[in-house]
Amino acid sequence: MKSKQLLLILTVLSTAFWATTLHAQSTTSPDTVCAGKTGAAYYVTHTAGSVYHWTVPNGTIASGNNTDSIIVNWSTTPGTDTIKVVEVNAHGCVGDTQKLAVYRMPLPTATIVGVDSLCWNNAGSSFAVSFTGIGPWNFTYSDGTTSTSLTNISANPYTINTGVLATSKTYTITAVSNKFGCTGSVSGSGSHVVVVNPKPVTSPIYHH
C-alpha cells in the first residue's frame, strides 16, 4: 500500500515538474535577442475572456495582437526597448501594465585585411581577425581550398598562423556568428593574401 502511495506522489511531482519546465517563460529583464530577429514569441498566462493590448517599440507585431501571445519582428538597429502589455478582462477591468525590457544585441562582424610577401618554404605568415559585437565568436575561414571553423573565440583580435606555404594563398572569412546565435557579416575586404615568392633557380657553374 505504501509503495503505491509513494508511486502516486512521485508521478504527481514528476508531472508538475515537466509541466512547469515545458511552459516556463523567461521573465528576465532585460531579455536579449539578436538585432533584426524575426519570429520572436512573447506571451502571458491566458485568462478566459480577457483581451491583451501590446506595445512593442522598435518591433513589429507580426501576429497575435489583442491575444495573450504575440510574434515580434525586431528592428535591425541595436538598442533596448520595453515590451508592455495591458490586460482587460471580461468585465472591462484594466490590469496593471506588465513590462519586459529587451536588448537587441548588435550583430557580429569579422575583418581581415592585408598582404604578406614571403619566400618559398618560409616558416609561414600570420594574420589577425578583428571582431565587433558581443563575443565569444564563431567563424569560418577558407584558404581557397580548405575551410576551417573555429568556435568560442574570446580573443579580439584573434591571430591565425598559416604555417609553411608552397604557393600563394588568399584567406577569406566566409561566416561569423556569436554564442548567442546572432549571425553577422564580413566587414571590409574580409581577406588576407599571402604571396609566396619562388626561390631563385641558379644556373650551373661554368668555367671559361
C-alpha positions as a LaTeX table, in Angstrom:
\begin{tabular}{lrrr}
\hline
Residue & $x$ (\AA) & $y$ (\AA) & $z$ (\AA) \\
\hline
Met1 & 0.00 & 0.00 & 0.00 \\
Lys2 & 2.84 & 2.38 & 0.94 \\
Ser3 & 4.63 & 1.64 & $-2.32$ \\
Lys4 & 1.52 & 2.55 & $-4.31$ \\
Gln5 & 1.17 & 5.83 & $-2.41$ \\
Leu6 & 4.85 & 6.64 & $-2.98$ \\
Leu7 & 4.49 & 5.89 & $-6.70$ \\
Leu8 & 1.43 & 8.18 & $-6.89$ \\
Ile9 & 3.31 & 11.03 & $-5.16$ \\
Leu10 & 6.32 & 10.67 & $-7.46$ \\
Thr11 & 4.05 & 10.66 & $-10.51$ \\
Val12 & 2.30 & 13.87 & $-9.41$ \\
Leu13 & 5.61 & 15.60 & $-8.66$ \\
Ser14 & 7.09 & 14.49 & $-11.98$ \\
Thr15 & 4.06 & 15.74 & $-13.90$ \\
Ala16 & 4.18 & 19.10 & $-12.13$ \\
Phe17 & 7.92 & 19.44 & $-12.82$ \\
Trp18 & 7.62 & 18.75 & $-16.54$ \\
Ala19 & 4.56 & 20.97 & $-16.89$ \\
Thr20 & 6.49 & 23.82 & $-15.26$ \\
Thr21 & 9.60 & 23.19 & $-17.37$ \\
Leu22 & 7.83 & 22.91 & $-20.70$ \\
His23 & 5.70 & 26.01 & $-20.18$ \\
Ala24 & 8.20 & 28.16 & $-18.30$ \\
Gln25 & 8.58 & 31.68 & $-19.63$ \\
Ser26 & 11.68 & 33.81 & $-19.31$ \\
Thr27 & 10.89 & 36.95 & $-17.35$ \\
Thr28 & 14.50 & 38.10 & $-17.06$ \\
Ser29 & 14.70 & 41.82 & $-17.72$ \\
Pro30 & 16.37 & 42.83 & $-19.86$ \\
Asp31 & 15.76 & 39.92 & $-22.19$ \\
Thr32 & 18.13 & 39.58 & $-25.17$ \\
Val33 & 17.57 & 39.00 & $-28.87$ \\
Cys34 & 19.71 & 39.47 & $-31.95$ \\
Ala35 & 19.06 & 42.75 & $-33.75$ \\
Gly36 & 16.79 & 42.03 & $-36.70$ \\
Lys37 & 15.41 & 38.86 & $-35.08$ \\
Thr38 & 12.14 & 37.73 & $-36.65$ \\
Gly39 & 9.54 & 35.38 & $-35.26$ \\
Ala40 & 10.31 & 36.11 & $-31.57$ \\
Ala41 & 7.46 & 34.85 & $-29.36$ \\
Tyr42 & 6.25 & 36.55 & $-26.16$ \\
Tyr43 & 3.27 & 35.60 & $-24.05$ \\
Val44 & 1.46 & 35.92 & $-20.73$ \\
Thr45 & $-0.71$ & 33.39 & $-18.95$ \\
His46 & $-4.10$ & 33.22 & $-20.63$ \\
Thr47 & $-7.26$ & 34.26 & $-18.80$ \\
Ala48 & $-10.55$ & 33.31 & $-20.44$ \\
Gly49 & $-12.45$ & 36.35 & $-21.75$ \\
Ser50 & $-9.51$ & 38.76 & $-21.46$ \\
Val51 & $-8.12$ & 40.97 & $-24.22$ \\
Tyr52 & $-4.43$ & 41.92 & $-24.23$ \\
His53 & $-3.09$ & 45.21 & $-25.61$ \\
Trp54 & 0.62 & 45.04 & $-26.52$ \\
Thr55 & 3.12 & 47.81 & $-27.19$ \\
Val56 & 6.42 & 46.91 & $-28.86$ \\
Pro57 & 8.71 & 49.89 & $-29.62$ \\
Asn58 & 11.15 & 49.27 & $-32.50$ \\
Gly59 & 9.44 & 46.00 & $-33.27$ \\
Thr60 & 6.55 & 44.91 & $-35.45$ \\
Ile61 & 3.83 & 42.65 & $-34.08$ \\
Ala62 & 3.56 & 40.10 & $-36.86$ \\
Ser63 & 0.65 & 38.25 & $-35.27$ \\
Gly64 & $-1.31$ & 37.82 & $-32.08$ \\
Asn65 & $-2.14$ & 41.41 & $-31.15$ \\
Asn66 & $-5.01$ & 41.58 & $-28.63$ \\
Thr67 & $-4.30$ & 37.98 & $-27.60$ \\
Asp68 & $-2.14$ & 36.54 & $-24.82$ \\
Ser69 & 0.66 & 35.59 & $-27.26$ \\
Ile70 & 2.42 & 37.66 & $-29.93$ \\
Ile71 & 5.10 & 37.16 & $-32.56$ \\
Val72 & 7.54 & 40.06 & $-32.97$ \\
Asn73 & 9.91 & 41.03 & $-35.78$ \\
Trp74 & 12.59 & 43.22 & $-34.24$ \\
Ser75 & 14.41 & 46.23 & $-35.70$ \\
Thr76 & 17.86 & 45.66 & $-37.16$ \\
Thr77 & 19.19 & 48.54 & $-35.07$ \\
Pro78 & 20.81 & 47.58 & $-31.74$ \\
Gly79 & 19.27 & 49.05 & $-28.61$ \\
Thr80 & 16.98 & 48.45 & $-25.66$ \\
Asp81 & 13.21 & 48.78 & $-25.66$ \\
Thr82 & 10.43 & 47.71 & $-23.33$ \\
Ile83 & 7.54 & 45.47 & $-24.31$ \\
Lys84 & 4.34 & 46.38 & $-22.48$ \\
Val85 & 1.04 & 44.54 & $-22.19$ \\
Val86 & $-2.22$ & 45.61 & $-20.56$ \\
Glu87 & $-4.93$ & 43.06 & $-19.86$ \\
Val88 & $-8.62$ & 43.97 & $-19.95$ \\
Asn89 & $-10.79$ & 41.22 & $-18.50$ \\
Ala90 & $-14.30$ & 40.14 & $-19.46$ \\
His91 & $-15.77$ & 42.69 & $-17.00$ \\
Gly92 & $-13.88$ & 45.59 & $-18.60$ \\
Cys93 & $-11.46$ & 45.88 & $-15.68$ \\
Val94 & $-7.94$ & 47.03 & $-16.62$ \\
Gly95 & $-4.95$ & 45.26 & $-15.06$ \\
Asp96 & $-1.51$ & 46.59 & $-14.20$ \\
Thr97 & 0.91 & 47.08 & $-17.08$ \\
Gln98 & 3.44 & 44.27 & $-17.37$ \\
Lys99 & 6.83 & 45.19 & $-18.81$ \\
Leu100 & 9.82 & 43.34 & $-20.22$ \\
Ala101 & 12.96 & 45.20 & $-21.34$ \\
Val102 & 14.51 & 43.66 & $-24.44$ \\
Tyr103 & 18.09 & 44.33 & $-25.53$ \\
Arg104 & 18.66 & 43.96 & $-29.27$ \\
Met105 & 22.27 & 42.80 & $-29.48$ \\
Pro106 & 24.45 & 44.14 & $-32.32$ \\
Leu107 & 25.26 & 41.55 & $-34.97$ \\
Pro108 & 28.89 & 40.41 & $-35.01$ \\
Thr109 & 31.31 & 41.28 & $-37.80$ \\
Ala110 & 34.77 & 39.97 & $-38.62$ \\
Thr111 & 37.54 & 41.67 & $-40.58$ \\
Ile112 & 40.88 & 40.52 & $-42.01$ \\
Val113 & 42.93 & 42.66 & $-44.37$ \\
Gly114 & 46.40 & 42.96 & $-45.79$ \\
Val115 & 49.01 & 41.31 & $-47.98$ \\
Asp116 & 52.13 & 39.43 & $-46.91$ \\
Ser117 & 55.06 & 38.59 & $-49.13$ \\
Leu118 & 57.44 & 35.82 & $-48.16$ \\
Cys119 & 59.86 & 33.39 & $-49.69$ \\
Trp120 & 59.11 & 29.81 & $-50.68$ \\
Asn121 & 59.42 & 27.36 & $-47.80$ \\
Asn122 & 59.43 & 30.21 & $-45.30$ \\
Ala123 & 58.21 & 29.36 & $-41.79$ \\
Gly124 & 54.90 & 30.99 & $-42.69$ \\
Ser125 & 52.80 & 34.05 & $-42.11$ \\
Ser126 & 50.10 & 35.10 & $-39.69$ \\
Phe127 & 47.09 & 37.36 & $-39.83$ \\
Ala128 & 44.62 & 38.78 & $-37.31$ \\
Val129 & 40.85 & 38.56 & $-37.35$ \\
Ser130 & 39.13 & 41.51 & $-35.64$ \\
Phe131 & 35.57 & 41.25 & $-34.33$ \\
Thr132 & 32.77 & 43.61 & $-33.36$ \\
Gly133 & 29.61 & 42.85 & $-31.45$ \\
Ile134 & 29.30 & 40.63 & $-28.40$ \\
Gly135 & 31.53 & 37.55 & $-28.07$ \\
Pro136 & 32.60 & 34.87 & $-27.79$ \\
Trp137 & 32.60 & 34.47 & $-31.55$ \\
Asn138 & 32.47 & 31.61 & $-34.03$ \\
Phe139 & 33.82 & 31.99 & $-37.54$ \\
Thr140 & 34.82 & 30.07 & $-40.63$ \\
Tyr141 & 37.65 & 30.96 & $-42.98$ \\
Ser142 & 38.89 & 29.46 & $-46.22$ \\
Asp143 & 42.27 & 29.39 & $-47.98$ \\
Gly144 & 40.55 & 28.79 & $-51.31$ \\
Thr145 & 40.72 & 25.02 & $-50.91$ \\
Thr146 & 40.01 & 24.14 & $-47.30$ \\
Ser147 & 37.51 & 25.68 & $-44.88$ \\
Thr148 & 38.28 & 25.84 & $-41.18$ \\
Ser149 & 35.72 & 26.59 & $-38.46$ \\
Leu150 & 36.66 & 27.93 & $-35.03$ \\
Thr151 & 34.30 & 28.34 & $-32.09$ \\
Asn152 & 34.12 & 30.10 & $-28.73$ \\
Ile153 & 36.83 & 32.64 & $-29.60$ \\
Ser154 & 37.23 & 35.26 & $-26.88$ \\
Ala155 & 40.50 & 36.88 & $-28.06$ \\
Asn156 & 39.98 & 40.03 & $-30.11$ \\
Pro157 & 41.85 & 40.27 & $-32.41$ \\
Tyr158 & 42.49 & 36.58 & $-32.94$ \\
Thr159 & 45.73 & 35.53 & $-34.66$ \\
Ile160 & 45.94 & 32.69 & $-37.20$ \\
Asn161 & 49.27 & 31.22 & $-38.29$ \\
Thr162 & 49.38 & 29.92 & $-41.84$ \\
Gly163 & 52.30 & 27.55 & $-41.43$ \\
Val164 & 54.71 & 26.77 & $-44.28$ \\
Leu165 & 53.20 & 27.58 & $-47.67$ \\
Ala166 & 54.32 & 26.18 & $-51.00$ \\
Thr167 & 52.08 & 28.50 & $-53.04$ \\
Ser168 & 50.34 & 31.83 & $-52.63$ \\
Lys169 & 47.09 & 31.77 & $-50.66$ \\
Thr170 & 44.13 & 34.09 & $-50.15$ \\
Tyr171 & 42.43 & 33.66 & $-46.78$ \\
Thr172 & 38.80 & 34.74 & $-46.64$ \\
Ile173 & 36.23 & 34.79 & $-43.84$ \\
Thr174 & 33.06 & 33.08 & $-45.02$ \\
Ala175 & 30.87 & 33.20 & $-41.89$ \\
Val176 & 30.73 & 34.79 & $-38.44$ \\
Ser177 & 28.35 & 34.41 & $-35.51$ \\
Asn178 & 28.43 & 34.55 & $-31.72$ \\
Lys179 & 27.45 & 32.26 & $-28.85$ \\
Phe180 & 24.00 & 33.82 & $-28.72$ \\
Gly181 & 23.25 & 32.62 & $-32.24$ \\
Cys182 & 23.48 & 36.07 & $-33.84$ \\
Thr183 & 24.75 & 35.72 & $-37.40$ \\
Gly184 & 26.79 & 38.61 & $-38.73$ \\
Ser185 & 28.73 & 39.66 & $-41.78$ \\
Val186 & 32.28 & 40.05 & $-43.01$ \\
Ser187 & 33.49 & 43.63 & $-42.74$ \\
Gly188 & 35.87 & 45.26 & $-45.19$ \\
Ser189 & 37.68 & 43.04 & $-47.67$ \\
Gly190 & 37.49 & 40.06 & $-45.36$ \\
Ser191 & 40.59 & 38.54 & $-46.95$ \\
His192 & 44.31 & 38.28 & $-46.38$ \\
Val193 & 46.68 & 37.49 & $-49.22$ \\
Val194 & 49.97 & 35.68 & $-48.65$ \\
Val195 & 52.22 & 35.89 & $-51.70$ \\
Val196 & 54.83 & 33.13 & $-51.80$ \\
Asn197 & 57.79 & 34.16 & $-53.93$ \\
Pro198 & 59.71 & 31.32 & $-55.63$ \\
Lys199 & 63.32 & 30.70 & $-54.71$ \\
Pro200 & 65.80 & 31.69 & $-57.42$ \\
Val201 & 66.91 & 29.00 & $-59.84$ \\
Thr202 & 70.67 & 29.35 & $-60.15$ \\
Ser203 & 72.38 & 28.02 & $-63.24$ \\
Pro204 & 75.27 & 25.57 & $-63.08$ \\
Ile205 & 78.74 & 26.94 & $-62.54$ \\
Tyr206 & 80.56 & 27.44 & $-65.82$ \\
His207 & 84.28 & 27.71 & $-66.44$ \\
His208 & 85.70 & 29.57 & $-69.43$ \\
\hline
\end{tabular}
